């Protein structure tokens, strides 16, 4: 009976440790995604600045960045994509940027 009790305690302890390790990995992924988004937004403001109006939403999940919004020109869109692809941690970019229809 004592052996069974100790085995149950050991099994529960192992499950707890494994669960904590998984939770830490998820936490790290969230932090990395926030850092990626922040870095992209800062670089976009610094590097594509006032060359033309643009509105952009930036989301990141496990290094996959999704861009959704409007750019003023094809050149500006290309510059935005170059900036995003140059950020460390970006694995893939989903581009949903449309061109502005206003002159």
N, C-alpha and C positions, 0 to 999 in steps of 0.2 A: 504494500500500500504506500509506504514511504517512497519507494522508487518511482511509482507512478506520479505521485505528487510532485517530486523533483523534476521529472520529465515534462510535466505540464508547465511548471514554472519556467523551465528552460525554453520550451517551445514558445510560450507567450513572450518571453524576453527577446528571442530571436525575431519574432514577428514585429515587435515594437521597434527594434533597431532597424530592421529592413524598411519599415514604414517611414521612419524618420529620415533615412537616407534618401528615399524617393521624394519626400517632401522638400528636402534641401535642394535636390536637382530641379524641381519645379520652381522653387523660389529663385534659384540662380537664373533660370530661363526667363522669368518675368523681369528680373533686374536687367539682364542683358538686352531684352527687347526695349525696355524703357530707355536704356543708354543709347541704343541704336537710333531710336526715334529722336531723342534729344540731339544727338550728334548730327543727324540728317537735317533737322530743322535749323540748327545753328549754322551749318555749312551752306544751306540754301540761302539763308539771309545774308551771309557774308559773301558768297561767290556769285549768286545770280541776282542779288540785290535789286536796284531800281531799273534794270534793263527793260522792264515791261511788267504790267500787272499780271499776277497769277494768284490763284487760290488753290490750296492743296491740302488734302488730308493725308497724313502719313500714319500707317499702322504697321506693326511688326509682330510676327509670331514665329518664334524659333528661327530667327534670321531671315524669314521670308517677309519682304517689305511690300506692302500694297500702297500704291499711289493713286489717289482719286481726286480729280479736280479739273481746273481749267488753266491752260497756259496761253500766253499772248501770241506765241509764234512757234513754228517748228524748231527754230534755233534754240529758243528758250526751253522747249520740251527736251531737246537733246542735251542741253546743259544740265537740266534737272536730273535726267537719268544718269549722266556721267558722274555727277556729285554723289548720287545715291549709291551707285555701284562701287564708288571709291571708299565707302565707309567700311571700316573693319567690322566684321561680324555679319555683313549682309551676304546671304547665300543665294537668294533669288529675288527678282523684282517683278511684281505684277503691276503693269502699267495700264491705268484706266484714265489717263490724262487726255482731255479733249482740247481742241483749239477754240479760242474765243471767237465768237461770231461778230463781235462789235469791233469796228475799226479803231 
